[in-house]
Amino acid sequence: MHIKKYTDFDFSRRAFMEKTAQGFGTAGILSALWPLMAESGDTWGAYPEELTDIEAYTKGKVKVGDVINKDNVELVQDLIDPMLYQEVTQDGREFFILPTQTKLEEQFPPFYLDATLKNQGMAQFDATGNVWTKDGKPWIGGHPFPNAQTGEEVMANVTLAWGRHDADIFAMPTYALDTEGEIQYEYHFVWAQQQTIGLVHPDNMATGPYLPGKEDMLRFQSVWFTAPNDIKGTAFMNEWYYDQTKFPELYGYLPAFKRVRRFPTNQRFEPLVAGINLFLSDAWAAGDPMLTWGNWKIVHRGPYLGAMHHNWRPDMPNWEHPTHAGPAGKSYYRVGKSLLPEVIVLEGEPTGFPRAPLSKRRVYFDARNLMYPQAISYDRRGEIWKSFEPGFAYYDTDYNQKNYPGMPDYGSHVKKATDGRSEWSWNWVISNDIQSKRITRFCQSETCQGGWKSGWDNQGKAEDFINNYMTQSAMRRLGT
C-alpha cells in the first residue's frame, strides 16, 4: 500500500524536476528502480500509485479503455510528446488507454533478461567511450548498464543489442503514404540481424558469449526486398564493428546491375528506396555507431503515455493493426498506449556527421527497460522534422488479459522462446515526416511476400544465419 503523502501529483512532479536538474541519477521515486525490479521482479514500490494508474493520475477523468482524440486530448497533454499532440489535434489520430504493466519479465526477451540480471555491475567505459567488461573483454550480454546513471549509459544499452535477441528476422509489409494520405508505395522486405558479441541464448553460448572469430564485430544486419517486382531482389547489408567510433561497412545489391556495390556508410539520413522515410539512422533510435553521436543531455523526466505494452495483434490478419485518421483515413495505426511511470528524455547531436540534415534527436526512454517509445528528429533550424514511434509487446495475449483488468480481448495467443517462456519484441512503427506531410508505417508481421516469417533465436547456428543472409554472396542469392 502506498503512503498517502506520496500519492499527490505535486510530489511526483517535484521529484522529477529535482532529478532533471541534477542531470541524471537513478530512476524511481520511492526507491531506486532497477535494484527493486531485480529483487522483486516488479516495479511496484518504486512509484506512487498516481504514476501507475491513469485514473488516479487524472483524478478519474481518464480510465483504462478510454479513447483519446482531439476532443479530450487536453486531459493528457502533459503525458504525450508534441508530435503525438499535433497528430491528434490536426490529423484526427486517436489512441486508446491500456493498463500499465509492472512485471519485469514482461518487458524483456527472456534470455536477454537472464543475462542482464547475471551480468549487472560488470560493464565499464574505456577512454574512448566503448563498453568493456571489468576485465577488459567485449560486452558479455544483456544491459551493460541496467541502472543507468548517464545518457551515454542509456544509449549503450540500446546500441549494443538492438532487438535484444541473438538473432532476429522480421517480415515487414511497409506502406509509404503521400501528402493526401493515400498509399503511394507498398513494399515487402525482410530485416535480419545477428549479434556476434553479447550472445545470450544457451544454444549459442557453447564457446561463450562471442561468435568465434568475430570478436571485433558487434552485429551483422541485412535487409532484402521481396515486392513489388520492380524492386524485388534489392538488398543491403551492414557489418557493424564493435568499436563505436567506426562506421559500419555498407553494401548493396541492385538486381538491374547484378552486382554488389559498396555504399558510402556515413550517408545514414537517406531512404533506402523511393518513397519511404525510413533511414538507417532511425533503427531502434540508435541506428548509428554510438560514438558518432554526442553531447547527450537529459531534458525531461516524468510520466508518459507510450505504446510499450499489449501492442501485438495476433487476432488481426498477418498481425497488422487497423488504420485510421489522416486525409484518407489510412495514416495511422489504431493502437493503445499505457501510462509509463517514468521516461527519461535525452537529446543528442550527430557529432560525427558534419553535413547531417538534422541538428539533434530527442529520444524518450522507458526508465524500466530502457527501450524507447518515441524518437523525434529536429532539422538544422531546430524545428521538428520527423518522428520514429514504435510499439512493443509481451507475446502472450491470454496472460495479459488475465492479469491486467481492462485489457482488450485479442484472443488466446502466445509466442514462446525455446525454453517455454513467453517472448517480447517490437510490433509496429510510424515514421512521420511532419514537414513533407509524408508517413511511412510498417508492422512486424507474421509473414511478408516471398514466404518469409518473423522469428527470434530459432534460425539455427549464428554462422549459418550470417552465411545465409548477411554476406555478399547471400545478397546475390537473395536477389535472384
C-alpha positions in Angstrom: 0.0 0.0 0.0 1.4 3.4 -0.9 1.9 6.0 1.8 -0.7 8.8 1.3 1.8 11.7 1.3 3.4 10.2 -1.8 0.2 9.9 -3.9 -0.3 13.5 -4.8 0.7 14.9 -8.2 2.8 17.7 -6.8 5.1 15.3 -5.0 5.9 13.3 -8.2 6.3 16.5 -10.3 8.7 18.0 -7.8 10.7 14.7 -7.6 11.1 14.6 -11.3 12.1 18.2 -11.6 14.8 17.7 -9.0 16.1 14.7 -10.8 16.2 16.6 -14.1 18.0 19.5 -12.5 20.6 17.1 -11.1 21.4 15.8 -14.6 20.5 12.2 -14.4 20.6 9.9 -11.4 18.8 6.7 -10.5 15.3 6.0 -11.9 12.4 5.6 -9.5 10.9 7.9 -6.9 10.0 6.0 -3.8 13.1 3.7 -4.2 15.8 3.1 -6.7 14.1 1.4 -9.7 16.5 -1.3 -11.0 17.6 -2.8 -7.7 13.9 -3.1 -6.7 13.0 -4.7 -10.1 15.9 -7.1 -9.9 15.0 -8.2 -6.4 11.2 -8.3 -6.6 10.6 -8.7 -10.3 8.1 -5.8 -10.2 8.1 -2.1 -10.4 5.5 -1.8 -7.5 7.1 0.2 -4.7 9.3 2.4 -6.9 6.5 4.8 -7.8 3.4 6.2 -6.1 0.0 5.0 -7.3 -0.7 8.1 -9.4 2.2 7.1 -11.7 0.9 3.5 -12.3 -2.8 4.2 -12.6 -4.1 6.6 -15.3 -7.4 7.0 -13.4 -5.5 8.1 -10.2 -3.2 10.4 -12.2 -6.1 12.2 -13.9 -8.3 12.1 -10.8 -10.9 10.0 -12.6 -11.1 12.0 -15.9 -9.4 9.2 -17.9 -9.5 5.5 -17.3 -8.3 2.3 -19.0 -10.3 1.6 -22.1 -11.0 5.3 -22.9 -10.3 6.6 -26.4 -8.2 9.8 -26.6 -9.0 12.0 -29.5 -8.9 15.7 -30.4 -11.9 16.4 -28.2 -10.3 15.2 -25.0 -6.6 15.2 -25.6 -6.1 18.2 -23.3 -6.7 15.8 -20.4 -3.5 14.0 -21.1 -1.5 16.7 -22.9 1.2 16.7 -20.2 1.7 13.0 -20.8 2.4 13.0 -24.5 5.0 14.4 -26.8 4.5 17.4 -29.1 4.5 15.2 -32.2 1.6 13.0 -31.0 -0.3 16.0 -29.8 -0.1 17.5 -33.3 -1.1 14.2 -34.9 -4.2 14.0 -32.7 -5.3 17.7 -33.0 -4.5 18.2 -36.7 -4.8 14.8 -38.3 -7.5 13.3 -36.2 -5.4 10.5 -34.8 -6.9 8.5 -31.9 -5.5 6.0 -29.4 -7.0 4.1 -26.5 -5.7 3.7 -23.0 -4.2 0.3 -21.9 -3.4 -0.8 -18.4 0.2 -0.4 -17.1 2.4 -3.5 -17.0 4.5 -3.8 -13.9 6.3 -7.2 -14.1 9.9 -7.2 -15.1 9.6 -10.4 -17.1 7.0 -8.8 -19.4 9.4 -6.1 -20.5 12.3 -8.0 -21.9 13.0 -11.1 -24.0 13.6 -13.9 -21.5 17.2 -14.8 -22.3 18.2 -11.2 -22.5 16.7 -10.5 -19.1 18.6 -13.5 -17.7 21.9 -12.0 -18.9 21.0 -8.6 -17.7 20.4 -9.9 -14.2 23.5 -12.1 -14.2 25.9 -9.5 -15.6 24.8 -6.4 -13.9 27.7 -4.3 -12.5 30.3 -5.8 -14.8 30.5 -3.1 -17.5 32.6 -0.1 -17.8 33.6 2.5 -20.5 37.1 2.9 -21.8 38.7 6.3 -22.5 37.1 6.5 -26.0 33.6 5.6 -24.7 33.5 2.0 -25.8 32.0 -0.6 -23.4 34.1 -3.4 -21.9 33.8 -5.8 -19.0 35.8 -5.1 -15.9 38.5 -7.5 -17.1 38.8 -5.8 -20.5 36.7 -8.0 -22.7 33.9 -7.1 -25.1 30.5 -7.0 -23.5 29.0 -10.4 -22.4 25.3 -9.9 -22.8 22.2 -8.1 -21.5 22.1 -4.5 -20.5 25.6 -3.3 -19.7 24.1 -0.5 -17.5 20.6 -1.5 -16.3 20.8 1.0 -13.5 21.9 3.7 -16.0 23.3 6.9 -14.5 24.2 8.9 -17.6 22.9 9.4 -21.1 25.8 7.5 -22.5 24.9 4.5 -20.4 21.3 4.6 -21.6 22.5 4.7 -25.3 24.9 1.8 -24.7 22.0 -0.4 -23.6 20.2 0.2 -26.8 23.1 0.3 -29.3 24.8 -2.9 -28.3 21.7 -5.0 -28.7 19.0 -3.6 -30.9 16.4 -6.4 -30.8 17.6 -7.9 -27.5 17.9 -11.3 -29.1 20.9 -13.1 -30.6 19.2 -13.3 -33.9 16.0 -11.7 -35.3 14.3 -11.9 -38.6 11.3 -9.6 -39.3 8.8 -9.8 -42.1 7.7 -6.2 -42.8 5.0 -5.1 -45.2 5.6 -1.4 -45.4 3.4 1.4 -46.6 4.6 4.9 -47.8 1.8 7.4 -47.9 1.7 10.6 -50.0 0.6 14.0 -48.9 -3.0 13.2 -49.5 -2.8 10.2 -47.1 -3.0 7.6 -49.9 -0.6 4.6 -50.2 1.9 5.7 -52.8 4.3 2.7 -52.4 3.8 -0.7 -50.8 7.0 -2.6 -50.1 7.6 -6.0 -48.6 11.0 -6.6 -47.1 12.8 -8.7 -44.6 15.1 -7.3 -41.9 17.5 -9.7 -40.3 20.2 -9.2 -37.7 22.7 -11.4 -35.9 24.7 -10.4 -32.8 28.3 -11.5 -32.7 29.0 -10.0 -29.2 26.9 -10.5 -26.1 25.2 -13.7 -27.1 22.6 -14.7 -24.5 20.8 -17.8 -25.9 22.0 -21.0 -24.3 22.2 -22.7 -27.7 24.7 -20.1 -28.9 27.0 -20.0 -25.8 28.8 -23.3 -26.0 32.0 -21.3 -26.6 30.9 -18.2 -24.5 29.1 -15.0 -25.3 31.0 -14.3 -28.6 30.8 -15.7 -32.1 34.3 -17.3 -32.6 36.5 -15.2 -34.9 34.1 -12.2 -34.8 35.1 -10.7 -31.5 36.0 -7.4 -33.3 32.4 -7.1 -34.7 29.2 -6.2 -33.0 26.5 -7.4 -35.4 25.7 -8.3 -39.0 22.4 -6.8 -40.3 20.7 -7.1 -43.7 17.5 -6.2 -45.5 16.2 -7.5 -48.7 13.0 -6.6 -50.6 10.6 -9.2 -51.9 7.9 -7.0 -53.5 7.0 -5.2 -55.7 8.6 -6.7 -58.8 10.5 -3.6 -59.9 12.4 -3.5 -56.5 12.3 -7.2 -55.7 15.8 -8.6 -55.0 17.3 -5.2 -53.9 19.3 -5.9 -50.7 21.5 -4.0 -48.3 24.0 -5.4 -45.7 25.7 -3.8 -42.8 28.7 -5.1 -40.9 29.0 -3.3 -37.6 32.3 -3.0 -35.8 32.5 -3.3 -32.0 34.5 -0.1 -31.9 31.7 2.5 -31.9 33.9 5.2 -33.4 33.9 3.3 -36.7 31.1 3.4 -39.3 29.7 0.0 -40.4 30.6 -1.4 -43.8 27.5 -0.9 -46.1 26.9 -3.0 -49.2 24.0 -3.0 -51.6 22.8 -5.4 -54.3 20.9 -3.9 -57.2 19.3 -6.6 -59.4 19.4 -4.4 -62.5 23.2 -4.3 -62.4 23.5 -7.8 -61.0 26.4 -6.8 -58.8 27.2 -5.8 -55.2 28.5 -2.3 -54.7 29.8 -0.6 -51.6 27.9 2.5 -50.4 29.1 5.5 -48.5 28.4 4.4 -45.0 28.1 7.9 -43.5 25.0 8.8 -45.6 22.6 7.4 -43.0 19.9 10.0 -43.3 18.5 9.0 -46.7 15.8 6.5 -47.6 16.8 3.0 -48.7 14.3 3.0 -51.6 12.0 5.6 -53.2 9.1 7.0 -51.2 9.8 5.7 -47.7 11.2 7.9 -44.9 12.9 5.1 -43.1 16.6 5.9 -42.7 19.5 3.6 -41.4 20.0 6.2 -38.7 16.4 5.6 -37.4 16.8 2.0 -36.4 16.0 1.5 -32.7 16.7 5.2 -32.2 20.3 4.0 -32.3 21.0 3.3 -36.0 24.4 4.9 -36.0 27.5 3.9 -34.1 27.1 5.2 -30.5 30.2 7.4 -30.6 29.3 9.2 -33.8 26.7 11.0 -31.6 27.4 13.0 -28.5 26.5 15.9 -26.2 23.8 13.8 -24.7 21.8 15.7 -22.0 18.6 14.9 -20.1 15.9 17.5 -20.9 13.0 16.0 -19.1 11.8 13.1 -17.0 8.3 12.2 -15.8 5.3 10.0 -16.6 4.3 9.4 -20.3 1.8 7.6 -22.4 3.7 5.2 -24.6 3.0 2.0 -26.6 5.3 -0.2 -24.6 2.8 -2.9 -23.8 0.0 -5.0 -25.2 0.6 -4.0 -28.9 0.7 -7.4 -30.5 -2.4 -8.1 -32.6 -2.4 -11.8 -33.5 -6.2 -11.6 -33.8 -5.7 -9.5 -36.9 -4.7 -10.8 -40.4 -0.9 -11.0 -40.6 -0.7 -9.3 -37.2 -1.3 -5.9 -38.8 -3.1 -3.2 -36.9 -6.3 -1.4 -38.3 -5.6 2.1 -39.7 -7.4 5.4 -39.3 -7.1 9.2 -39.4 -5.2 11.4 -41.8 -6.7 12.8 -45.1 -7.8 9.4 -46.4 -8.2 7.5 -43.1 -5.1 5.4 -43.6 -2.3 7.3 -42.0 -2.0 5.9 -38.5 -2.4 2.5 -36.8 -5.1 2.4 -34.2 -3.1 1.4 -31.2 -3.2 1.6 -27.4 -0.9 3.4 -25.0 -0.4 2.9 -21.3 0.9 5.1 -18.5 4.6 4.7 -18.1 5.6 5.8 -14.6 8.9 7.4 -15.8 10.5 8.3 -19.1 14.0 9.7 -19.4 14.1 12.2 -22.3 17.6 12.6 -23.8 18.8 15.0 -26.5 21.9 14.1 -28.5 23.7 15.7 -31.5 25.2 13.9 -34.6 28.7 15.0 -33.8 30.3 12.6 -36.3 28.2 13.9 -39.3 29.4 17.4 -40.4 26.7 17.6 -43.1 23.9 15.9 -41.2 20.4 17.3 -42.1 19.3 17.2 -38.5 20.6 19.2 -35.5 19.6 16.8 -32.8 17.4 13.9 -31.8 15.2 13.7 -28.7 14.6 10.2 -27.5 12.1 9.1 -24.9 13.3 6.1 -22.9 11.1 4.0 -20.6 13.1 4.0 -17.4 12.1 0.4 -16.6 13.6 -1.4 -19.6 15.4 1.5 -21.3 13.7 1.0 -24.6 12.2 3.9 -26.4 8.5 4.7 -27.2 9.4 7.8 -29.3 12.3 9.5 -31.1 11.9 12.9 -32.6 14.5 14.4 -35.0 14.9 18.2 -35.5 16.2 19.9 -38.6 19.1 22.3 -38.7 16.9 25.2 -37.7 15.9 23.3 -34.6 12.3 22.6 -35.8 10.6 19.2 -35.6 11.3 17.2 -38.8 10.2 13.6 -38.2 9.3 11.1 -35.6 10.0 7.4 -35.3 7.4 6.0 -33.0 7.3 2.2 -32.2 5.0 -0.1 -30.2 6.1 -3.1 -28.2 4.5 -6.1 -26.5 4.9 -9.2 -24.4 3.8 -12.0 -26.8 1.2 -13.7 -24.6 -2.3 -12.2 -25.0 -4.0 -14.7 -22.7 -1.6 -13.9 -19.9 -2.0 -10.2 -20.4 -5.8 -10.3 -20.4 -6.0 -12.4 -17.3 -3.6 -10.2 -15.3 -4.4 -6.7 -16.4 -8.0 -5.5 -16.0 -9.2 -3.5 -18.9 -7.0 -5.3 -21.4 -8.8 -5.7 -24.8 -9.7 -9.3 -25.8 -7.2 -10.3 -28.5 -8.0 -14.0 -28.0 -5.6 -16.6 -26.6 -2.2 -16.4 -28.5 1.4 -16.9 -27.4 4.8 -16.9 -29.0 7.3 -18.8 -26.9 11.1 -18.8 -26.6 12.9 -22.2 -26.9 12.6 -22.8 -23.1 8.8 -22.2 -23.0 8.8 -18.7 -21.6 6.8 -16.0 -23.5 8.6 -13.7 -25.9 8.9 -9.9 -26.2 9.5 -7.7 -29.2 8.6 -4.6 -31.2 5.3 -4.7 -33.2 4.8 -1.6 -35.3 6.4 1.7 -36.3 5.0 5.0 -37.6 7.6 7.3 -39.2 6.1 10.7 -39.7 7.9 13.4 -41.7 5.8 16.3 -40.5 7.4 18.8 -42.8 6.7 17.0 -46.0 3.4 15.5 -44.6 4.5 12.0 -45.6 4.1 9.0 -43.4 5.8 5.5 -43.6 4.3 2.8 -41.4 5.1 -0.9 -41.0 4.4 -3.8 -38.7 6.5 -6.8 -37.7 4.1 -9.2 -39.4 3.7 -12.9 -39.3 4.8 -13.1 -43.0 5.5 -11.0 -46.0 5.5 -11.7 -49.7 8.1 -14.3 -50.6 7.1 -16.6 -47.8 9.4 -15.1 -45.1 8.3 -15.4 -41.5 9.2 -13.3 -38.4 11.1 -15.1 -35.6 13.7 -14.8 -32.9 16.6 -17.0 -31.8 15.4 -20.1 -33.7 17.1 -19.6 -37.0 19.9 -22.2 -36.5 23.6 -21.5 -35.7 24.9 -18.0 -35.9 27.5 -18.8 -38.5 24.8 -20.3 -40.7 22.5 -17.3 -40.2 25.3 -15.0 -41.3 26.2 -17.1 -44.3 22.6 -17.5 -45.4 21.6 -13.8 -45.2 24.5 -11.5 -44.4 27.3 -12.0 -46.9 27.8 -10.5 -50.3 27.2 -14.0 -51.9 24.0 -14.2 -49.8 22.9 -10.9 -51.2 23.3 -12.1 -54.8 21.5 -15.3 -54.0 18.6 -13.5 -52.3 18.4 -11.1 -55.2 17.7 -13.9 -57.6 
